[in-house]
């Protein structure tokens, strides 16, 4: 289904060691900026995937009386609600060195 399904990211709030987050860049603000950008990418991926799956259930009727509760659609929505939040996935990826980044101020080698 989704590539974020097997993420070991925390489902609830979690405190992280500041040094472990800033150790790669040696700047907490730069590290958080990278994590925030990755979080936005993950959020867009998840949102796009959810909309594609829900499109399968869409009925293209203009009648408001014909609204059906589709159990499969509800299960798909619940699955995505139970996923870790994008920021938690991004932090986990950062701590596991799974995020590629480069400093554009430095000349390329």
C-alpha positions as CSV (number, residue, x, y, z in Angstrom):
1,X,0.0,0.0,0.0
2,X,2.0,2.9,1.2
3,X,5.8,3.1,1.6
4,X,5.3,4.7,5.0
5,X,3.3,1.7,6.4
6,X,6.4,0.1,7.8
7,X,7.8,3.3,9.4
8,X,9.0,2.9,13.0
9,X,8.2,6.6,13.6
10,X,6.4,7.5,16.9
11,X,2.7,7.7,16.8
12,X,2.6,10.1,19.7
13,X,4.7,13.0,20.8
14,X,8.3,12.1,21.6
15,X,11.3,14.0,23.0
16,X,14.5,13.7,21.0
17,X,18.0,14.4,22.0
18,X,19.0,17.8,20.4
19,X,22.6,16.7,19.8
20,X,21.4,13.7,17.8
21,X,19.3,15.9,15.5
22,X,21.9,18.6,15.0
23,X,25.0,16.3,14.8
24,X,25.0,16.0,11.0
25,X,24.7,19.7,10.2
26,X,26.1,21.1,13.4
27,X,23.2,23.6,13.3
28,X,19.9,22.8,14.8
29,X,18.0,25.3,12.6
30,X,19.4,23.9,9.4
31,X,18.6,20.4,10.6
32,X,15.0,21.4,11.4
33,X,14.6,23.1,8.1
34,X,15.7,20.0,6.3
35,X,13.3,17.9,8.4
36,X,10.5,20.3,7.8
37,X,11.0,20.2,4.0
38,X,11.0,16.4,4.1
39,X,7.9,16.4,6.2
40,X,6.1,18.5,3.6
41,X,7.2,16.1,0.9
42,X,5.9,13.1,2.9
43,X,2.6,14.9,3.6
44,X,2.1,15.5,-0.1
45,X,2.9,11.9,-1.0
46,X,0.4,10.6,1.6
47,X,-2.3,13.1,0.6
48,X,-1.9,12.2,-3.1
49,X,-2.0,8.5,-2.4
50,X,-5.1,8.9,-0.2
51,X,-6.9,11.0,-2.8
52,X,-6.1,8.4,-5.5
53,X,-7.6,5.6,-3.4
54,X,-10.7,7.6,-2.4
55,X,-11.2,8.5,-6.1
56,X,-12.0,4.8,-6.7
57,X,-15.0,5.1,-4.4
58,X,-16.3,8.4,-5.8
59,X,-19.7,8.5,-7.3
60,X,-20.3,11.2,-9.9
61,X,-23.9,11.8,-9.1
62,X,-25.3,15.3,-8.5
63,X,-28.0,13.9,-6.3
64,X,-27.5,14.6,-2.6
65,X,-30.0,11.9,-1.6
66,X,-27.8,9.1,-3.0
67,X,-25.0,9.2,-0.4
68,X,-23.8,5.7,0.5
69,X,-21.5,4.7,3.4
70,X,-18.9,2.5,1.9
71,X,-17.2,0.4,4.5
72,X,-14.1,-0.1,2.3
73,X,-13.8,3.7,2.0
74,X,-14.0,4.1,5.7
75,X,-11.3,1.4,6.2
76,X,-9.0,3.2,3.8
77,X,-9.5,6.5,5.6
78,X,-8.9,4.9,9.0
79,X,-5.7,3.3,7.7
80,X,-4.3,6.7,6.8
81,X,-5.4,8.2,10.1
82,X,-3.4,5.6,11.9
83,X,-0.2,6.3,10.0
84,X,2.5,8.2,11.9
85,X,2.4,11.9,11.2
86,X,4.6,13.2,8.4
87,X,6.9,15.2,10.8
88,X,7.5,12.0,12.9
89,X,8.4,10.0,9.8
90,X,10.7,12.8,8.7
91,X,12.5,12.9,12.0
92,X,12.9,9.2,12.0
93,X,14.3,9.3,8.5
94,X,16.7,12.0,9.6
95,X,18.0,10.1,12.6
96,X,18.5,7.0,10.4
97,X,20.4,9.0,7.8
98,X,17.8,8.3,5.1
99,X,17.4,11.9,4.0
100,X,19.7,13.3,1.3
101,X,20.6,16.9,1.5
102,X,23.3,19.2,0.3
103,X,24.4,22.7,1.2
104,X,24.0,24.9,-1.9
105,X,26.3,27.5,-0.4
106,X,29.3,25.2,-0.8
107,X,30.9,24.7,-4.2
108,X,30.1,21.3,-5.7
109,X,32.9,18.8,-6.0
